[in-house]
C-alpha cells in the first residue's frame, strides 16, 4: 500500500505530524489506512516517509505560484501510480499538505536526511517536482525559486540545478543536458558516464535504495530519457543504434 497508517509516531518531524493529522481526519470520517507490516518496520517507515514527503512537496509545489490547477494534480498522477482504493487517501494528504502552515523546507529537509546528498532518489523526486511545475505552462519565477531551494536542501549544486532546469525548458533539452555532460565529451567517457547513469537511475536500484514501487512509472520515464539521449549522441557521432540500458519493472 502507498501509505501505512501506523507510521506517524515512528517517523516524527513534519512528515510524522502530517501523517498524524491525516490519521485524525481518517478516523473522524470513518476511514482508517492499513498499517504496514510489523516485520521490516524500519524499511517500511522509510518508504512511507518518502511517499508522504513526495505528496507534501508536490502539493506545496502546485501552490508555489498561488494557483493550483487540475493539470498539476494530473501531472502528479501521471508519474505516481496510486491504487484506486487509495486515491481518496492520497487526495486527503495532498489537500492537508497544501493547507498546512508548515513550510516546504521542513518536508524537504527531513526527506533529504534519509539519503546521501545528491542521491539519485532525491534527483528523481526533484524531477517529479519540475514535471508538476511545468504541467500548466512555463515555469514561473516563484516555482523556480521553490525548486532551487529544494534542490539546495537536497545537496545539489547550482550546476546540477541548471542542468535540471534545462531538462524542463520550453524548447526541450539537448541530449547532453539529459546526460549532464559536455557536448564534446570523448566517446569512451560518454559511454562510461551513460552506464553509471543507467546503474544509478535504474528503477530496481532506486527501489532498493528506498523509493516506493508506486514511483516506478517516473523512474522508467527517466531511464528512457537517459537511454534516448545517449542514443541520440551516439548517432550524431556516426555510430549505429546504441545498446539499451534496460528498463524497470512494470
N, C-alpha and C positions, 0 to 999 in steps of 0.2 A: 504494500500500500504506500501511497506517496507521502503520507504524514502519519506518524504514530502518536496517538493521543496521550500516552503516558510519559512522553519525553521531556516535558516542560521543566519539571523540577530537576531533572538530571542535567539539563543543558544550562540553565541560568542565563544571566545577561539579558540584553534587549530581545534576543531571539526567544529565550525562555519566557520572558514577560509576554511576548506576543502569543506564544503557544498557550500560556495560562489564560490570557484574556479571551482567546478564541475558544478555549475549552469551556469557559464560563458561559459564553454565548451558546455553545453547543448544548450544554446541559439545560440551560434555560429554555431552549427551543426544542428540546427532546431529541437532539442529535448528539451522538457520542462517537467520536472517532475511535477506531480499533487501536488497541495498544500494540506496540511492537513486541516481538518475541523476547522472552526473558533472556534466552541464550544470545550471546553476541550483542549484549546491550550497548557496549561502547561503540561498536561499529554502527549499530542501528541509530543511536543517538546522533552520531556524526552525520549520517545521511539525512536524518530528519532536520538537523540544524542547517545543513546546506540547502535543503529544499525550502525551508521557511525563509532563509536569507534570500534565496532567489526570488521568491514571491514578493517579499517585502521590498527588496531593491527594485524589482520590476515595477511594482505599484508606485513607489516613490519616483522612479524614472518617468513613468507615464504622467505623473503630476508635476514634473520639474518645470514645464513651461506654463503651468496654470490650467491646462486643459487636458482632460483625459478623454481619449476618443475610442470608438469601437475598434478602429484599426490597430491601436496599441494593444488592446486586450487580445485581438485576433492574432497579432504577431507573437504574443507570448504563447498562445495555444498552438501556433504553427511549429514552434521549436520544443515545446514541452508536452509530452504525452500525459494527459490527465484521464485516468479511467472514468468512464461515465458515472460510476457510483460516487466519485469524489469531486465532480465538477462543482457541486454546491459548496462543499467544504473548502475547496481552494478559493472559490469566489468570496467566501467569508473572510479568509485570511487576506485576500487582496484588498477588500474594502476596509478591513480593520487597519491594515498597514498604511493604506492611503490616508486614513482619517486620523491616525495617532499623531501626537506631538513629537514622538521620538524621531530624531533626525536620522537620515540615511547613513550618516557616518558610523553610528553605533552598530548597525547591522553589518556594514562593510568591514569594520574593524574586527568584529567577532568572527566572521567567517574567514577573514584573512589569516587569523591566528591558527586556523585548522590546517593550514598548508604552508609550505615554504614560500617566500616572496617570489613573484613571477611564475608560480606554478601553472602548468597547462590547464588545470581545472579552473583556476581563477581567470585565466585568459578566456576560457570557454564561457564563463559567466559574464565577463565584460563584453564579449562578442554578442551575447544574447541581449544585453542592455543597449548596445549600439543598434541591434536589429529592431528593438522596440522603438527606440527614439526615431529611427529612420522611417518607420512604417506609415506615418501620417505626413510625409513630405521631407523636405530638407531639415537637417539638424539646426536647431535654434541655438542662440547664444547660451540661454540657461541650461539647455540639455548638454551642450559641450562642456560647460563648467561642471555640471554634475558628473559627467563621465570622466573628466580629467581628475576630479577629486577622488572618485572611486579607484581609478587607475593608480593614483599615487598611494592610496591606502593599501592597495594590493601589492605594492612594491615595484610596479612597472616604472621604467624610466620615461623621460619626456620623449625620447626617440621611439620607444615602444608605443606610446600613446599616439604619436603622429602616424605611425605605421597603421594602427588600428583605425585611425581617423580616415586614412587614405583608402582602407578597405571598404569603407561605407560612404565614400564621396559620391556626389551626384553623377559624376561621369564614369563611375565604376573604377575598380582598382586595376593597376597593371600587374602582370604575373609576379614580378619581383616584389611588389608591395605585399602580395599574399604570402610569399615565402619569407619576406623580411631580409632580402639580400640585395647587394649591389647589382645593377643590371649587367655589369661586366664581370661578374664572378666567374672564375675558371670552371670548366665543365666538371672536373673531378670534385672540386669543392662544392659545387651546386648539388651534385648527386649525394655527397655525404650529408650536406645540410638537409636535403629533402628526406633522406632516410631517417635522420634524427627527428624531424618534424612528424613523420608518419608514426614513428615509435611513440613519441610523447603525446600525440593527439589521437592515437587510436582509441576508439570507444572502449575496448576491453581494458586498456591500461587506465583510462580515466575512471572507469567504474571501480577498478581495483584500488585506485587512489582515493575513492570516496564519493565519486559522482553517482547519484541515484540513477537507476536504469530509465526513469521517466525522461531523462535528458538525452537519450540515445539518438533521437532524430537530429537534434542540434549538433551532436558530436559527429554523426555521419555526414551531415552537410558540410561541416568544417573540413573534415578529412577529404571529401570530394573536391572542395575548392583547392586544397593543397595539391592534390594529385593533378587536377586540371591545370593549375598554374605551372607546375613542373613540366607537364607535357607540352604546354604552350612554349615555354622557354627552350626546351629541347628541340622542338620542331623548328623554331625560329633560327636555331643554330645548325640546321641541316640534318638532324637526327630523325629517325622514324618515331613511331609511337613509343612513348616511354612505358616501361613496365609499371603496372599499378601497385599501389602500396597496400591494397586490401581495404576492405570496408569493415564496418562494425556489425554487430549482431542486429538482426531485425527485431 
